[in-house]
Amino acid sequence: MSQSPQSQKAEAFRQLHHGPKLLLLINAWDVASSRILEAAGVSAIATTSAGIASSLGYPDGEQVSRLEMLEVVARIAKAVQLPVTADAEAGYGFTPEDAARTAREVIASGAVGMNFEDSTGDQGRPLLDMTLQVERITAIRQAAKEAGVPLVLNARTDPYLLPAFPGDRYAETARRLAAYRDAGADCVFAPGLSDLKAISRLVAELKCPLNILAGPGSPSLQEFQQAGVARVSLGSAPMRATLGLLQRMAKELASTGTYQTLEGAPTHSEVNRLME
């Protein structure tokens, strides 16, 4: 039986994690940013939950609803030809049933991948119990199987993002990511980790695609590739950089009345063509 176009995109996206070059994901937050990236020649579109939340007037951290988040993902998936992977935060609920529902709705949105984290938002218990997270990943895999779309799951753990992690960050990261890999994650994600020696060690121990979050001060893409990283994403940084440009524009207009920060923008007709 032939695969659906969505399943074909999912398989193509999975293969991008095993290519000769690392997969770079410049995260988008709306249709316009996605179309700009597609026109620039990227291989896939990844959404940023923080970027989408900000564009809708919410702070990051599942303050936006599942419905509102995935409505934007659906608009993006419909607007581009590339595979789209959705940042689904922690799944919008902490039960396996919640995770499975989110996976089904990610697939229904037209996306073929899903970011899934183990953060709770609770300072007293910042990471979800690992056994429960494994159950939630298993539920996602089952939901994707039932939907007939081989959803590419990127399982994330956050010890390196916690300012006062009580223990060995590397050991806990490796322990959790190995469990998530074994539960069915296609790629594992350690945001906040930037030390190349530790990254190389993690790649060698896990023997599966590793996603690293990059930004100002990070090693170069070439250095990440030499360390064995399969996937590099930029998170909300492109959206925040765009807001920074808007800040500088407002300051320039208020202080000098000039327009230099507007230089280099696509023309009105170019943007219209992108939206056609």
C-alpha positions in Angstrom: 0.0 0.0 0.0 1.4 3.4 -1.0 2.3 5.9 1.7 0.3 9.1 2.2 2.1 12.4 1.3 2.3 13.2 5.0 3.9 9.9 5.7 6.4 10.4 2.9 7.3 13.8 4.4 7.8 12.2 7.8 10.1 9.6 6.3 12.0 12.3 4.4 12.3 14.4 7.6 13.6 11.3 9.5 16.3 10.7 6.9 17.5 14.3 7.2 18.7 13.3 10.7 21.0 10.7 9.2 22.5 12.6 6.3 26.1 13.5 5.6 25.4 17.1 6.9 23.8 18.1 10.1 20.2 19.3 9.9 19.9 23.0 10.6 16.4 24.2 11.8 15.9 28.0 11.8 12.7 28.0 13.8 9.7 29.8 12.5 6.7 31.3 14.3 4.1 32.2 11.6 3.4 31.7 7.9 5.5 34.6 6.8 8.7 33.5 8.6 8.1 29.9 7.3 7.7 31.1 3.7 10.9 33.3 4.1 12.8 30.2 5.3 11.4 28.0 2.6 12.4 30.5 -0.1 15.9 30.6 1.4 16.4 26.9 0.7 16.1 25.2 4.1 15.4 21.5 4.3 12.5 21.6 6.8 10.5 24.0 9.0 10.6 23.7 12.8 8.2 25.9 14.9 9.2 27.6 18.1 6.6 27.4 20.8 8.0 30.5 22.5 7.8 32.4 19.3 4.3 31.4 18.5 3.2 32.1 22.1 4.8 35.6 22.0 3.1 36.4 18.6 -0.2 35.5 20.2 0.4 37.6 23.4 1.4 34.8 25.8 4.6 34.1 27.8 6.4 30.9 27.1 5.7 27.7 29.1 2.4 26.3 28.0 0.5 29.5 28.7 -0.9 29.2 25.2 -3.5 26.4 24.7 -2.9 23.3 22.6 -5.6 24.5 20.3 -4.1 27.9 19.6 -0.6 26.6 19.2 -1.6 23.9 16.7 -3.8 26.3 14.8 -0.7 28.2 13.9 1.2 25.0 13.1 -1.6 24.0 10.8 -1.4 27.3 9.0 2.3 26.8 8.5 2.0 23.2 7.4 -0.6 24.2 4.8 1.5 27.1 3.5 4.8 25.3 2.8 5.9 22.3 0.9 8.6 21.3 3.3 8.3 18.9 6.3 7.1 20.7 9.4 8.0 19.7 12.9 5.9 21.2 15.8 7.2 22.3 19.1 4.5 20.8 21.4 6.2 21.8 24.6 5.5 19.2 27.4 2.4 17.9 25.6 -0.3 20.1 27.3 -1.0 17.8 30.2 1.1 15.4 32.1 -0.6 12.1 31.5 0.1 9.5 28.7 -3.4 10.3 27.4 -2.6 14.0 27.2 0.6 13.2 25.2 -1.2 10.9 22.9 -3.9 13.5 22.2 -1.3 16.1 21.5 0.5 13.7 19.0 -2.8 13.0 17.2 -3.5 16.7 16.9 0.0 17.5 15.8 -0.5 14.9 13.0 -3.9 16.4 12.2 -2.3 19.8 11.8 -0.2 18.5 9.0 3.1 18.4 10.8 5.3 15.3 10.6 7.5 15.9 13.7 7.1 16.8 17.3 9.3 18.3 20.0 8.4 16.9 23.4 10.0 18.0 26.7 10.1 16.8 30.3 9.9 20.1 32.0 7.0 20.7 34.5 7.2 24.4 35.1 7.3 23.7 38.8 10.4 25.1 40.5 10.2 22.5 43.3 10.0 19.6 40.8 11.3 21.0 37.5 11.6 17.7 35.6 8.8 15.1 35.2 9.4 11.7 36.6 11.4 9.8 34.1 9.3 6.7 34.2 6.2 8.7 33.5 7.9 10.5 30.6 8.8 7.2 29.1 5.2 6.1 29.3 4.2 9.4 27.6 6.7 8.8 24.8 5.3 5.2 24.4 1.8 6.7 24.1 2.9 9.1 21.4 4.5 6.3 19.4 1.3 4.3 19.7 -0.9 7.3 18.7 1.3 7.9 15.6 1.2 4.2 14.7 -2.6 4.3 14.9 -2.7 7.4 12.8 -0.5 5.8 10.1 2.0 8.7 10.1 5.6 7.9 11.4 5.8 11.0 13.5 9.5 12.0 14.1 9.7 12.5 17.8 12.4 14.8 19.3 12.6 14.1 23.0 14.0 16.8 25.1 15.4 17.0 28.7 16.4 20.2 30.5 19.0 19.7 33.2 21.3 22.2 31.4 18.7 24.9 31.4 18.0 24.7 35.1 20.0 27.3 37.0 20.4 25.3 40.2 20.2 21.6 39.1 20.8 19.4 42.2 23.2 16.9 40.8 25.4 15.9 37.8 23.8 17.6 34.8 25.6 15.4 32.3 24.8 12.1 34.0 21.1 13.0 34.4 20.9 14.2 30.8 22.5 11.0 29.5 20.3 8.8 31.7 17.1 10.5 30.6 17.9 10.7 26.9 18.9 7.0 26.7 15.6 6.1 28.3 13.7 8.4 25.8 15.6 6.9 22.9 14.8 3.4 24.1 11.1 4.3 24.4 11.0 5.3 20.7 12.3 8.8 20.3 13.9 9.3 16.9 16.1 12.2 18.1 17.0 13.5 21.5 17.5 17.1 22.5 19.8 18.6 25.2 19.2 22.4 25.1 21.7 24.4 27.1 24.6 21.9 26.4 27.3 23.6 24.4 30.6 22.1 25.5 32.0 20.2 22.5 33.8 17.6 24.6 30.6 16.7 26.5 28.6 16.7 23.3 31.0 14.3 21.6 30.8 12.0 24.6 27.0 12.1 24.6 26.8 11.3 20.9 29.2 8.4 21.4 27.2 7.0 24.4 23.7 7.5 22.9 24.4 6.3 19.3 21.3 8.2 18.0 20.7 11.6 16.5 21.3 14.4 19.0 19.8 17.9 18.7 21.6 20.9 20.2 20.3 24.4 20.7 22.5 27.1 19.2 22.8 30.8 19.3 25.3 33.7 20.0 28.4 32.3 21.7 27.7 28.7 20.5 30.3 26.7 18.6 30.0 26.9 14.8 27.9 24.5 12.8 31.1 23.0 11.5 32.3 22.3 15.0 28.9 20.8 16.0 29.1 18.5 13.0 32.6 17.4 13.8 31.3 16.5 17.3 28.7 14.3 15.7 25.6 16.4 16.2 22.8 15.5 13.9 20.5 18.4 14.3 20.9 22.1 15.4 18.0 24.3 16.1 17.8 28.0 17.0 14.6 28.0 19.1 13.1 31.4 19.7 16.3 33.3 18.8 15.2 34.2 15.3 11.9 35.6 16.5 13.7 37.5 19.3 16.3 38.9 16.8 13.4 40.1 14.7 11.9 41.9 17.7 15.3 43.3 18.4 15.4 44.8 14.9 12.0 46.4 15.6 13.3 47.8 18.8 16.3 49.4 17.0 14.0 50.7 14.3 11.8 52.4 16.9 14.8 53.9 18.7 16.3 55.2 15.4 13.1 56.9 14.4 12.6 58.4 17.8 16.2 59.7 18.1 17.3 60.6 14.6 14.1 60.4 12.4 16.0 58.3 9.9 15.3 54.9 8.3 18.5 52.9 8.1 17.1 50.0 10.0 14.5 49.5 7.3 17.2 49.0 4.7 17.4 45.5 3.3 13.8 44.6 3.9 12.0 42.6 1.2 9.9 44.8 -1.0 6.1 44.9 -0.7 5.7 42.9 -4.0 8.3 40.3 -2.9 6.4 39.7 0.3 3.1 39.5 -1.6 4.7 36.9 -4.0 5.8 34.8 -1.0 2.2 34.7 0.3 0.7 33.6 -3.0 
